[in-house]
Amino acid sequence: MGHHGRATVLWSMLLQVRSQCSTANAIARYARSGQLGHARKVFDETPLPLRTISSWNTMVAAYFEARQPREALFLFQRMPHRNTVSWNGLISGHIKNGMLLEARRVFDAMPDRNVVSWTSMVRGYVRNGDVAEAERLFWQMPDKNVVSWTVMLGGLLQEARIEDARKLFDMMPEKDVVAVTNMIGGYCEEGRLNEARELFDQMPRRNVVTWTTMVSGYARNGRVDVARKLFEVMPERNEVSWTAMLMGYTHSGRMREASKLFDMMPVKLVVDCNEMIMGFGLAGEVDKARRVFEEMKDRDDGTWSALIKVYERKGYELEALGLFRRMQIEGVALNFPSLISVLSVCASLASLDHGRQVHAQLVRSEFDQDLYVASVLITMYFKCGDLVRAKRVFDRFPLKDVVMWNSMITGYSQHGLGEEALNVFYNMGSSGVPPDDVTFIGVLSACSYSGKVKEGLELFESMKCKYQVEPRIEHYACLVDLLGRAGQVNDAMKLVQKMPMEPDAIVWGALLGACRTHMNLDLAEISVDKLAQLEPKNAGPLVLLSNMYASRGRWKDVEVLRKKIKSRSFMKLPGCSWIEVEKKVHMFTGGDSKGHPEQPIIMKMLEKLGGLLREAGYCPDGSFVLHDVDEEEKTHSLSYHSEKLAVAYGLLKVPKGMQIRVMKNLRVCGDCHSAIKLIAKVTGREIILRDANRFHHFKDGYCSCKDYW
């Protein structure tokens, strides 16, 4: 062959190679952009002789990347020739698709393995959480490179085996930046910052990830000032560096510094904004949290969840429901944390309609099979007064955990259904689930609310000897309440004096409540003195004692207490009640309903009810009015308690045949309790009132508490 002939052959071979490379590149380009159909078309249109092993490997990898492992395996089996890269691709593809057993079968069947094959398998076991098998395979490797060592190091750190990780680290023949950075991160996770810093300082070369890891380690372990000093001397920063420093401030509650840093950030990621929303919110700066939210151009699930969580935790229940409705209008899918927060808000507001709506979304998202979700649902339905649905959710689960049992016991307790609560407690024991301290708080409260003194005392005695549950101060408070409600006020006082721990405000508050019910002024004065020491800014005990003095006509003592209340900066929670009508919550405060747009018709309904009650023999109980005023003024004051305003609105708006559900933030007063019993009788309506302590179901002139509250 002449010179010209040889040149022609070489040129032809060069064109063929260029064509093959071009084909492989096109397949890879389409595969990377997610255009699997185009990639396959290029592959199929390439003549079989021109399909290189690289083309086959790229196409197989594309199917694995698209989560189509069966197609990938089918194509692999059709390959006319395979190399080690082909087999390695099959291993890593199976691992990416969570098919570790299949990957191991391929590994075991490989004709030749290289360091990549071994490392892929070790990485697969580490990712799957089987570090023991990864370690076994690692030590069988004939050859290891820096990547192999680093992968195994990451596995040990993943299991917090810091000492084993350090031994492996010291054995490494070569330590690159990634390996040292991983070791620094491991020490930081364990709070061993001095050892982390020692490694950091010894490094001849660091990258931005190394610096960020060290800054983040200091920030997450509460050494925010040291983190900031290191942050300031970083040769370069990326978005993660800024976020790590910001989270150091937000998690330690230093929102002033966080806010300054946030303003300095060259790029504000969504995660940074979410941090600021939660940080401001938990610091009580809800308006600032809302402002960050509204100024965001892009939001993710975490953004909505953060603001809903802030509203829920800080008592902005109506705003939380408003944001929930906005999410629905804007088509934002509720994630799990948001749904749980909204459910808690529904429970707090007793917003049954919204609660049912969230329950439906949980069912559609298949979250309702979770035991924790079921417990939250049970609590929500109980707090909304829907005992039937609460029981229905409970009965759906054949296996129940202690939290679910506790939700049922506490729910029945809040409704004063002592017998039902005790039955659930005994069934819990029969099912083999041991009770915990929360269980006993629920069941002792149930005994207290329903007057089951004997049963309550027996349960308290059985806590330690039978169930190995050490009684805490909350359990003693329940016992004091149990004895006090039953009129055994002196026995309750003796228990307080014999308690193995110092009584807290809850214990003295329980005793004071019993003194109010049974008019024991001597012990009431002792309780108020103790509460004044424990909660010096709480005016509630003084107001209650003043009411007791007023009922006995001791107006001089009333005047002394009134002056004391006025002279100090007492914290007095204003009474308010609310009712949900057509998915809207209507709030009422004591005094009148001037703030409500339908105030005139509410006043007319109150006047009408006043006439009906007088005909039924109702006589207002003036002992629940603080001031020394005449009977007419007392009657007027009692008529405008917030729960009566809410009940009046319910009678106007809730259709006949449906329960009227009213919530109050404080304990219902005795006069309102008597009045609502009669309102239920004269109107023929069923009224459910949830106050700060429990539920009251009013029907036909009776209350479910049997006047024992």
Buried (B, 14 or more C-beta within 10 A) or exposed (E): EEEEEEEEEEEEEEEEEEBBEEBBBBBBBBBEEEBBEBBBBBBEEBEEEEBBBBBBBBBBBBBBBBEBBEBBBEBBEEBEEBBBBBBBBBBBBBBBBEBBEBBBBBBEEBEEBBBBBBBBBBBBBBBBEBBEBBBEBBEEBEEBBBBBBBBBBBBBBBBEBBEBBBEBBEEBEEBBBBBBBBBBBBBBBBEBBEBBBEBBEEBEEBBBBBBBBBBBBBBBBBBBBBBBEBBEEBEEBBBBBBBBBBBBBBBBEBBEBBBEBBEEBEEBBBBBBBBBBBBBBBBEBBEBBBBBBEEBEEBBBBBBBBBBBBBBBBEBBBBBBEBBEEBEEEEBEBBBBBBBBBBBBBBBBBBBEBBBBBBEBBEEBEBBEBBEBBBBBBBBBBBBBBBEBBBEBBEEEEEBBBBBBBBBBBBBBBBBBBEBBBBBBEEBBEEEBEBBBBBBBBBBBBBBBBBBBEBBBEBBEEBEEEBEBEBEBBBBBBBBBBBBBBBBBEBBBEBBEEBEEEBBBBBBBBBBBBBBBBEBBEBBBBBBEBBBEBBEEBBBBBBBBBBBBBBEEBEEBBBBBBEBBEEEEBEEEEBBBBBBBEEEBBBBBBBBBEEBEEBEBBBEBBEEBBEBBEEEEBEBBBBBBBEEEEEEEBBEBBBBBBBBBBBBBBBEBBEEEEBBBBBBBBBBBBBBBBBBBBBBBBBEBBBBBBBEBBBBBBBEEEBBBEEBB
